[in-house]
């Protein structure tokens, strides 16, 4: 059975009968986990094993585990810094900042891979314009060149641990005030003024970026549809001009920023027609059921190839990871960054 285009959530800390039925559906290709799915390392490992056992090839198992405010699992995991802290380290010393970014990417990915999770949706490469509350300290920096340098280092650390990176939120969420979870952000800048936002993607793509997550933001001077539903953005800009050949994920289709497109089925169809490979649909079980009941086909074969490339590579066992000098060095560096007096953080 091939992997379908839908990435859905599960309801609790173990799979129930409805979860299993949905995960076995040919339109489903991945699962995204949340804090509600986590109780302990042992429980989470068992849940991931259950999910992977449903299908062959196994479903992609994913999570948002960037660091800072966006880290779904904490007990038993290293608490990671917000990316802005890494940017501030770079301002003090560029080499130290890049090393810390690589260590954070490696440790985050190694800990998740040790329990079988394939992907974390990181790094966030939105620019820190200082206006977006939902992005805020999730951004590395305001300078696109520094963002690119740190994101490349972070991606390299993830790759060394057996995990691919996902850059988000294309083409940029940092310059709008509204949060696309609860509103419809509109960025009125012309395309010519967005070179800085797009620059980190250019650099990451040149370094082998595997996937991108599209923003639920309308760039009204470019297209009236949010980026993830726009052929102009997905096909002409991302696939065409930037020559990106990896997987494109939508942001969650249940977010308010997608509501302009229509109901869940209309959103799913529009995203596929725009060129997205994976449709994230979570925290809305009725929406998942609607799409599964009505969406036809099992996805583009090329999309299935792109998804298959995202499976994590074999990694450490939990015990060997904790005993390794690499983990101890990275954990020490991250702890030092988190505990350092923050007098230098005020800009």
SVG drawing of the C-alpha trace seen along z (x, -y; Angstrom):
<svg xmlns="http://www.w3.org/2000/svg" viewBox="-18 -47 51 51">
<polyline fill="none" stroke="black" stroke-width="0.4" points="0.0,0.0 1.3,-3.5 1.2,-6.5 -1.7,-8.8 -1.7,-12.6 -3.5,-13.0 -1.6,-13.6 -4.0,-13.3 -3.9,-13.2 -4.9,-10.5 -7.1,-11.1 -5.3,-9.9 -2.3,-8.1 -3.2,-4.8 -4.9,-4.0 -8.7,-3.5 -10.7,-1.6 -11.6,-4.7 -7.9,-5.7 -6.9,-2.3 -9.6,-2.4 -8.6,-5.8 -4.8,-5.1 -5.4,-2.1 -7.2,-4.1 -5.3,-4.5 -5.7,-8.3 -3.7,-8.6 0.1,-8.7 1.1,-10.3 0.3,-11.0 1.1,-14.2 1.4,-13.8 0.5,-16.4 1.1,-16.9 -2.2,-15.1 -0.6,-12.0 2.3,-12.0 2.5,-10.7 6.0,-9.1 8.8,-7.9 7.6,-4.3 4.0,-5.2 5.1,-7.3 7.4,-4.6 4.5,-2.1 2.2,-4.5 4.7,-5.1 5.2,-1.3 1.4,-0.8 1.1,-3.5 4.0,-2.1 2.5,1.4 -0.7,0.4 0.6,0.2 3.4,1.3 5.2,-0.8 4.8,-2.5 3.0,-5.8 5.2,-8.9 5.1,-9.8 5.6,-13.5 5.5,-16.2 6.1,-19.9 9.1,-19.9 11.0,-23.1 12.1,-24.2 11.0,-27.1 7.2,-27.4 6.7,-24.8 7.9,-21.5 5.2,-18.9 7.2,-16.5 9.1,-17.6 9.3,-15.0 12.2,-12.8 13.3,-15.1 15.9,-17.9 14.1,-21.2 15.3,-23.1 15.8,-26.9 13.7,-29.2 15.5,-29.8 15.8,-33.5 18.3,-32.5 20.4,-30.8 20.3,-34.0 21.5,-36.0 24.4,-33.6 25.3,-34.1 25.3,-37.9 27.9,-37.4 30.0,-34.9 29.0,-33.5 30.9,-30.2 29.4,-29.6 25.9,-30.4 26.2,-28.0 27.6,-25.2 24.7,-25.7 22.2,-25.5 23.7,-22.3 23.7,-20.8 20.1,-21.7 19.1,-20.2 21.1,-17.0 19.9,-16.5 16.2,-17.2 16.3,-14.8 18.3,-12.1 15.9,-12.0 12.9,-11.7 14.5,-9.1 15.4,-7.0 11.7,-6.3 10.8,-6.0 9.4,-9.4 10.4,-10.2 10.1,-14.0 9.9,-17.2 8.6,-20.2 11.6,-22.4 13.3,-24.8 11.1,-27.9 12.8,-30.3 10.4,-33.2 12.2,-36.5 11.9,-38.2 10.2,-41.5 9.0,-42.0 5.3,-42.1 4.1,-38.5 3.2,-37.1 2.7,-33.6 6.2,-33.6 8.0,-35.8 10.9,-34.0 10.5,-31.0 12.5,-33.0 16.3,-32.9 16.8,-36.5 15.7,-39.5 18.7,-39.2 17.9,-36.7 21.6,-35.7 21.9,-34.9 18.6,-32.9 20.0,-31.0 23.3,-30.2 21.7,-29.0 18.9,-27.0 21.6,-25.3 23.5,-24.3 20.3,-23.2 19.3,-21.1 22.8,-19.6 22.5,-18.5 19.1,-16.9 20.5,-15.1 23.4,-13.7 20.8,-12.2 18.8,-10.6 16.0,-13.1 15.1,-15.4 14.3,-19.1 11.1,-21.1 11.5,-24.8 8.4,-26.9 6.3,-28.9 6.8,-29.5 7.1,-32.2 7.1,-33.9 4.8,-34.5 6.9,-37.0 5.7,-40.3 2.0,-39.9 0.4,-40.6 -2.6,-38.1 -2.1,-34.5 -3.3,-32.2 -4.5,-29.7 -7.4,-32.1 -7.5,-34.7 -6.7,-35.3 -3.4,-37.2 -2.9,-39.4 0.6,-40.5 0.3,-43.4 3.9,-43.5 4.7,-43.1 6.7,-40.0 9.8,-42.2 9.8,-43.2 9.9,-39.6 13.4,-38.7 14.6,-38.7 11.9,-36.3 12.6,-33.9 16.4,-34.0 16.7,-31.4 14.7,-29.0 17.0,-29.5 20.0,-28.7 18.3,-25.7 17.2,-24.3 20.7,-24.5 21.8,-22.5 19.3,-19.6 16.2,-20.7 13.7,-17.8 10.4,-19.5 8.6,-22.9 5.5,-23.8 3.3,-26.5 1.9,-29.5 -1.8,-30.2 -1.1,-33.8 -2.6,-35.7 0.0,-37.8 -2.6,-39.9 -0.4,-41.6 0.7,-38.1 -2.4,-36.0 -5.8,-36.2 -5.4,-32.7 -3.3,-31.7 0.1,-30.5 -0.6,-26.8 -3.6,-27.0 -1.9,-29.1 -0.5,-27.6 1.4,-30.9 3.3,-30.3 3.6,-26.5 4.2,-25.9 5.7,-29.1 7.7,-30.3 8.6,-27.3 8.8,-24.5 9.7,-26.8 11.9,-29.7 13.4,-28.1 13.6,-24.6 12.5,-22.9 11.9,-19.2 11.1,-18.0 7.7,-17.5 5.3,-20.4 3.2,-20.2 0.2,-22.4 -0.2,-23.9 -3.2,-22.5 -6.2,-22.8 -8.5,-23.3 -6.8,-26.6 -8.8,-29.8 -6.3,-31.0 -7.5,-28.3 -11.2,-29.1 -11.3,-31.4 -11.0,-28.4 -14.2,-26.7 -15.1,-23.5 -12.5,-20.8 -13.0,-18.9 -12.7,-22.1 -9.5,-23.0 -8.0,-19.5 -8.8,-19.7 -7.5,-23.2 -4.2,-22.4 -3.7,-19.3 -4.5,-21.3 -2.0,-24.0 0.7,-21.4 0.9,-20.4 2.0,-16.8 0.8,-16.3 -2.4,-17.7 -2.2,-18.3 -5.7,-17.9 -5.8,-17.8 -7.9,-18.6 -11.0,-18.2 -12.1,-14.5 -15.3,-15.4 -13.2,-17.2 -11.0,-14.1 -14.0,-11.9 -15.5,-14.3 -12.3,-14.3 -11.8,-10.6 -15.4,-9.9 -15.3,-12.3 -11.7,-12.8 -11.0,-10.6 -7.7,-9.0 -4.6,-8.2 -2.4,-11.1 0.3,-11.9 2.9,-9.1 5.6,-11.7 4.2,-12.9 4.4,-9.4 8.1,-9.2 8.7,-12.5 6.9,-11.3 8.8,-8.0 12.1,-9.9 11.0,-11.5 11.2,-8.4 13.8,-8.7 17.0,-6.7 18.1,-4.2 19.3,-6.0 20.3,-5.5 18.5,-3.5 17.4,-5.6 20.0,-4.0 23.0,-4.3 22.0,-7.9 22.0,-9.0 25.4,-7.3 27.0,-8.9 29.6,-11.7 27.7,-13.5 24.4,-13.7 26.2,-14.8 28.1,-17.5 25.0,-18.8 22.8,-18.6 25.5,-20.5 25.8,-23.3 22.0,-23.7 21.6,-23.8 24.4,-26.4 22.5,-28.5 19.3,-28.2 20.8,-29.1 23.0,-32.0 22.1,-35.4 19.9,-37.1 21.1,-40.6 22.5,-40.5 19.1,-39.4 17.5,-42.9 18.0,-44.6"/>
</svg>
